[in-house]
Amino acid sequence: QVQLVESGGGLVQAGGSLRLSCAASGDIFSIYYWAWYRQPPGKQRELVASITTNSGRTNYADSMKGRVTIFRDNAKNTVYLEMNSLKPEDTADYYCYAHSVIGAGYWGQGTQVTVSS
């Protein structure tokens, strides 16, 4: 089992920045893929960014490419999502996700991001 706890969400003005954190605990050595998803109000959940454990290869959604960075701090067992130049359309609940080598997926409880115009 893996537990994920997000933090760092909040209210920010358009053009501002936020850093989201995802603190992981439990059987994190089984995780080979980490990701951030978001779910805007009334819409489906969508991938924002991902990073692999071994190679550190990253992938970004086109809608946020160039404005977000995903990275890990192995010493702190934490995955971050740095977001810049935020837009009102970035308003959403942001979720951390981890996928294990045995095929299990884990979600955090989410953190709310609101971008005002």
N, C-alpha and C positions, 0 to 999 in steps of 0.2 A: 504494500500500500504506500501511496505517496500523498502527502497533504500539501496543498498549495494555498498560500494566503497572499492576496494582492493588497497593495496600498498605493497611495500617491495620487489618487484621483481627486477631483475637485472642480471648482469653478474658475475659469480663466478667460481673459478677453481674447478676442481674435488677434492672431499674430503672436500670442504668447507661447510659453513652453511648459511642459510637464514631464516629469520622470515617474513612470510607474514601476513598482517593484513587485516581484513575485518570489516570496520566500518559500523554499521547498524543504520538506522534511520527510523522513521515512526511508523507503527503499529507492533513494534517488540514483543509486548506481545502476539501476535497471533502465534508466531513462536515456534514450538516444536522440530524442527530438523534443524541442521546446518551442512553444509558439504563443503569440498573443492574438486573440480574436476580439472582435467588437460586435456589438448588437445595437444599432441605432434604434430609436423608438419606432415601433411598428414595423420593423424590418427584420430580415433574417441575420443570423450570426455570420460574420465573414472574417476571413483570415486577414490579419494585418501584417504580421512578420513571423518568421520562424528561424530557428538556429539549430544545427545539429551538434551533438555533444562532442563527438570525436574530431571532426574536421573544422567545426566552427563555421561551416558554410551557412550563409544567411539567404533569406528570400523575403521579398517585400511585395505587398500589394501595389499595383500600379497607382492607385488613388493616393497612396502615402509615400511612394518612393521619393527619396530625396529629402523627406521631412521627418523620417523616423529612423532610429537605430536600435536594433536589438543586440544585447550583449549579456554575457554571463560573468559573474564573479564566483569562481569555484570555491574560494575560501569561505564565502558567505552563503553558499548554496542558494544564490539568488539570481534571478533573470530580470533584466531591466528592459524597459521600453522608453527610450528618450524620444519625445515628440516636440517638434518645433513648428513655427509658423502655423499654428493651429487655426482651423476654420470652423465656423458654426456647424458645418456638415460633419465634423469629426465628433460631435456630441453623440455619446453612446455609453453603454456599459462595456467595460473592457475586461476580458477574461484571460487568465493564464491557462495554458494547456501543456500537459506533458504526456509523451507517449513512450511506453516501455518496450523493451526488446521482445517481450512475450505477447505483445499486442494489446495490452491494457492502456486505456486512456484515462487521464485524470484532469479534472477541472477545478479551478478555484471558484470562490463565491462571487467574484467580480468586483470591480470598482468603477464608480460612475465618474464620467468626464463630461462637463458641460462647458461649451465654448460660447460665450456671448458675443454678439456682433456690435 
